[in-house]
Amino acid sequence: MKSYITKGVCCKKITFEIDNGIVKNVNFIGGCSGNTQGVAKLVEGMKAEEAIKRLKGIKCGSKTTSCPDQLARAIEENL
């Protein structure tokens, strides 16, 4: 299980696995529960590179990042 401490968002940490290039078992600690659960379910089984491509650069309001963007950064850092 990988662990990533987030920066600039409401959730505090993201845990996940990458198995043979596939994203699995994503869990956001904190943040907007419905949104983070939705993102976690959507990327389950997705190729890591595809998840990065889809999520990287998403912003939350006036913030320069978001929970999906932080997940993309976490995956990218662990490839």
C-alpha positions in Angstrom: 0.0 0.0 0.0 1.4 3.4 -1.0 0.7 6.5 1.1 0.8 10.1 0.0 0.5 13.2 2.2 -1.5 15.8 0.3 -0.8 19.5 0.0 -3.2 22.4 -0.4 -6.5 20.3 -0.2 -9.0 19.3 2.4 -8.0 15.6 2.4 -4.9 14.9 4.5 -3.7 11.7 2.9 -4.3 9.3 0.0 -3.6 5.6 0.2 -3.6 3.4 -2.9 -1.9 0.5 -4.7 -0.4 0.2 -8.2 -0.4 -3.4 -9.4 1.2 -4.1 -12.8 0.4 -0.5 -13.8 -3.2 -0.6 -12.6 -4.6 1.6 -9.8 -6.3 -0.2 -7.0 -7.7 0.4 -3.5 -7.7 4.2 -3.5 -8.8 5.7 -0.2 -8.8 9.4 0.7 -8.5 10.4 4.3 -10.6 13.5 4.9 -11.9 15.8 2.2 -15.4 15.8 0.7 -16.5 12.2 1.3 -18.9 11.9 -1.7 -16.4 13.4 -4.2 -13.4 11.5 -3.0 -15.3 8.2 -2.9 -16.5 8.9 -6.5 -13.0 9.6 -7.7 -11.7 6.5 -6.0 -14.3 4.3 -7.6 -13.8 5.9 -11.1 -10.0 5.2 -11.1 -10.3 1.7 -9.7 -8.9 -0.7 -12.3 -7.6 2.1 -14.5 -4.1 2.2 -16.0 -2.0 4.5 -13.9 -0.9 6.6 -16.9 -4.6 7.1 -17.9 -5.5 8.2 -14.4 -2.7 10.8 -14.4 -3.7 12.0 -17.8 -7.4 12.5 -16.7 -6.8 14.0 -13.2 -3.7 16.0 -13.4 -4.3 19.8 -13.4 -7.8 19.7 -12.0 -8.4 22.7 -9.7 -10.8 23.1 -6.8 -12.3 26.6 -6.7 -9.5 29.1 -6.5 -6.9 26.5 -5.3 -4.1 25.5 -7.6 -4.8 21.8 -7.0 -7.6 19.4 -6.0 -8.0 16.0 -4.5 -8.1 14.4 -8.0 -4.9 16.4 -8.9 -3.3 15.2 -5.7 -4.1 11.6 -6.6 -2.6 12.1 -10.0 0.6 13.5 -8.4 0.7 10.6 -5.9 0.4 8.0 -8.7 3.0 9.8 -10.8 5.4 9.9 -7.9 5.0 6.2 -7.4 5.5 5.0 -10.9 
